[in-house]
């Protein structure tokens, strides 16, 4: 993100890092309120957050039946991500 704004005591990067937990309802009430306040005050994060939430909702309602992946899937993904960041 080109511009890191601080709104409601949170920087854009913090909000984006916690967006998944926010959507899952895994944040405390206070932290959730802080994320919401930032989203209401930051048009960039609000647009991204809306698109992200829409994508997550579509996946959840798609009926694809995502289950728990075995550990080898995570190991392969982690290895590929590590290679991608080194290139």
Buried (B, 14 or more C-beta within 10 A) or exposed (E): EEEEBEBBEBBBEBBBEBBEEBBEEEBEEEBBEBBBBBBEBBEBBBEBBEEBBEEBEEEEEEEEEEEEEEEEEEEEEEEEEEEEEEE
